Amino acid sequence: MQSKRGRREGIFVHPDSFDQRFVREIQSRDADPAAIFRALTRLGAPANCQVICHPDNPDNGATVPLRNALEQVILRGHLGDEEHSYWVGMDVILLCVPGRLAYTQDHNNNRAIVHRPD
């Protein structure tokens, strides 16, 4: 995203940013990557998702395995994984089905599944 002055801007992700009819917030105690993966696949998520995050992040726009992405986003502080350590404190959307299904997590660890049925 470009601002009017030509600076690159990041995204701001928060469950309140979406139409609340389609948001299911996830409490920290329920932030289990396997359970969230199962919930997303039941809603129609494919095996891969697209990462949407800050434009300077090397993963922005990448297509990655959904299960791995959830583990990195949710457990990144606990895994000690250097590969995706730059996701720490970033707003991230894991886009599963464009316009219909996504997982969001903001820099404060507010988490949600956004699902708009057909």
Beta strands, then each sheet from edge to edge (+ up, - down):
strand 1: 23-26
strand 2: 48-52
strand 3: 63-65
strand 4: 92-97
strand 5: 101-105
strand 6: 111-115
sheet 1: 1+ 6- 5+ 4- 2+ 3-
end
